[in-house]
Amino acid sequence: MQHARQNPSYVAASPRIIVALPDVTECAAIAEWLAGNRFEPIRRADPRSAAGEMHARDFDLLVVDATVAMREGLLAISRQRNPLMPTIVIGNAAESDLPDAFSHHAMYLGRPLERATLLCTVMMAIMEGKPSRRSERRTANRFEAIVNDVPSHIIDASYHGLRFQMRAQGMSAVPPHFNVRVPLVGVAVTVQRIWARSAPGQLIWCGAALAATNRPSTEQRWRGFVDMLPAAGNSV
């Protein structure tokens, strides 16, 4: 089958999301959540049907079951269509057991799913796919931070979020909402976890967005911290 090319001028009225989940009930529930928030879900419980849809039409995001993504090659098809296509992988394994194939350009959500967490992750994933999204990401060169009292290192940060790493044993300190403190510059913010994945050396990498509960003065101090970091040439 010939691949349909991603149309550079393609702009959907609502972001189009392929939902490739073999459990029909789960697939229907997620599609309902998405439709209720002005997304255009395309339900494809059968992997072959999902692959055909990916070849046939432009889309903004792939939501796929972890097993299906590997066994049926849907992740590879998505990358062929668009190497930067955002993807949300849904699975049953703990983050520390995730295969390396999910390490890049994919966010992971473990079951059982929560509606609010899924929708937040969808919005962040779609923003990840936009080249002009939000604010410049700046590298932190393993800047020391404290995540809910657990020593960690910030990998990079932007005005709206950050990525950090910690020892796998500290993963219990990263609930849906948590605090990040940078002792050296006296900055502390509340963030919301967006994704988490395993990394070499018994480490966990996490991505988080600044929570809406932060005071304007707190956000201003965070922006001052970000401004002092060297530019990484990407966005977050």
CORHU-V17376 format. One line per field, one symbol per residue. burial: + if it has 9 or more other C-alpha atoms within 8 Angstrom, else -. A space follows every 10 residues. Layout:
burial: ???
This chain:
burial: ---------- ----++++++ ++----++-+ +-+++---++ +++++++-++ +-+++--+++ ++++++-+++ --+++-+++- +---++++++ +---++-+-- -++-++++++ ------++++ ++-++++++- --+-++++++ ---+++++-- ++++++++++ ++++++++-+ +-++--++++ +++---++++ +++++++++- --++++++++ +--+---++- +++-++--+- +---++
